[in-house]
Amino acid sequence: MSNDHPAPHPEALRFENVTLEFPGAHRPAIEDVSFQVGRGKFVAVIGPSGCGKSTLLNLAAGLLSPTRGEVHFDGRPVTGVNSAAAYVTQQAHLLPWLSVRGNIGLALKFRKTPKEERNEKIDHWIKLVGLTGFEDHFPRELSGGMQKRVAIARALIYDPSIVLMDEPFGPLDAITRLRLQQDLLNLWEEQQGTLVFVTHDLNEAIYLADEVVVMSEGPGTIRRVLPVPFERPRQIGSLVESPEFSELYNDLWSLFSSEDVRH
Ligand SMILES: Nc1ncnc2c1ncn2[C@@H]1O[C@H](COP(=O)(O)OP(=O)(O)OP(=O)(O)O)[C@@H](O)[C@H]1O
């Protein structure tokens, strides 16, 4: 998304033989994980519950440190909180005392963006995520889907180097989820940013990503990295009708239903 550095590293994120053991746990959460995320790529991470998907994002965000191995961001080891990363978690985590405008503009305020520019950007993003008319509403007055829209706008508005999303559409109904998936596709295709997106949902991974990183059950290891060949811009409606979509879905499904992934 942004060009914070004069010559951005071609790899936004790289995990090198990363193992993470939580204190007192009887086995590592993830073990010997290596993969990379190219700059400008949309990578989905998929795997069974508890395989370490959130742990991967927490390591990328610098909220956890590897027990062994290294995590690199923009060609440099992550040694503390990665302030270049925007993190959208399962819960929207909006500030209840701030309106939609206030929540969306928070990161710009922290970055001391001049007020006029801030207001322009906020107006733009309110429109982009379809919240016109709700600018002055507070989070408690919004539906779950609207709260997610605010969280997504809040993360993307300041053009972060990388966006980390942890099942952001998890608790939503199927129709709201589909709408938001298409909205995210459109927004991301416009911004051409780097995005790592954790999901349980095979369809969602294929709709959205350039590559799907498939993890095995805990301790999490990388089982496969599958490229998603569909051109952009994508329309979910036409994707699902294509034979290539079913083929890729079946490939992914067979990875999960095969015996050795279950240990
Ligand atoms: N703070 C912690 N202390 C100890 N163990 C933890 C901690 N956080 C996660 N774990 C363990 O690490 C493993 C990986 O957890 P993680 O939350 O990364 O999995 P996940 O794939 O994101 O799961 P889900 O899909 O259910 O959200 C699990 O076995 C979990 O119990």
PDBQT file of the ligand as one rigid body, heavy atoms in Angstrom, charges set to zero:
ROOT
HETATM    1  N1  LIG A 301      -1.420 -17.296  25.007  1.00  0.00    +0.000 N 
HETATM    2  C1  LIG A 301      -1.372 -18.620  24.813  1.00  0.00    +0.000 A 
HETATM    3  N2  LIG A 301      -0.846 -19.438  25.749  1.00  0.00    +0.000 NA
HETATM    4  C2  LIG A 301      -0.761 -20.766  25.550  1.00  0.00    +0.000 A 
HETATM    5  N3  LIG A 301      -1.179 -21.388  24.430  1.00  0.00    +0.000 NA
HETATM    6  C3  LIG A 301      -1.709 -20.635  23.468  1.00  0.00    +0.000 A 
HETATM    7  C4  LIG A 301      -1.843 -19.215  23.600  1.00  0.00    +0.000 A 
HETATM    8  N4  LIG A 301      -2.402 -18.721  22.458  1.00  0.00    +0.000 NA
HETATM    9  C5  LIG A 301      -2.622 -19.787  21.666  1.00  0.00    +0.000 A 
HETATM   10  N5  LIG A 301      -2.208 -20.932  22.261  1.00  0.00    +0.000 N 
HETATM   11  C6  LIG A 301      -2.235 -22.283  21.689  1.00  0.00    +0.000 C 
HETATM   12  O1  LIG A 301      -1.494 -22.250  20.475  1.00  0.00    +0.000 OA
HETATM   13  C7  LIG A 301      -2.130 -23.034  19.484  1.00  0.00    +0.000 C 
HETATM   14  C8  LIG A 301      -2.398 -22.168  18.276  1.00  0.00    +0.000 C 
HETATM   15  O2  LIG A 301      -3.374 -21.173  18.628  1.00  0.00    +0.000 OA
HETATM   16  P1  LIG A 301      -3.935 -20.133  17.558  1.00  0.00    +0.000 P 
HETATM   17  O3  LIG A 301      -4.901 -19.266  18.257  1.00  0.00    +0.000 OA
HETATM   18  O4  LIG A 301      -2.795 -19.511  16.863  1.00  0.00    +0.000 OA
HETATM   19  O5  LIG A 301      -4.693 -21.112  16.548  1.00  0.00    +0.000 OA
HETATM   20  P2  LIG A 301      -5.718 -20.760  15.368  1.00  0.00    +0.000 P 
HETATM   21  O6  LIG A 301      -5.345 -21.639  14.236  1.00  0.00    +0.000 OA
HETATM   22  O7  LIG A 301      -5.737 -19.301  15.145  1.00  0.00    +0.000 OA
HETATM   23  O8  LIG A 301      -7.093 -21.221  16.015  1.00  0.00    +0.000 OA
HETATM   24  P3  LIG A 301      -8.599 -20.789  15.640  1.00  0.00    +0.000 P 
HETATM   25  O9  LIG A 301      -8.778 -21.113  14.191  1.00  0.00    +0.000 OA
HETATM   26  O10 LIG A 301      -9.432 -21.668  16.514  1.00  0.00    +0.000 OA
HETATM   27  O11 LIG A 301      -8.734 -19.332  15.945  1.00  0.00    +0.000 OA
HETATM   28  C9  LIG A 301      -3.384 -23.625  20.132  1.00  0.00    +0.000 C 
HETATM   29  O12 LIG A 301      -3.085 -24.923  20.550  1.00  0.00    +0.000 OA
HETATM   30  C10 LIG A 301      -3.638 -22.706  21.287  1.00  0.00    +0.000 C 
HETATM   31  O13 LIG A 301      -4.261 -23.412  22.339  1.00  0.00    +0.000 OA
ENDROOT
TORSDOF 0
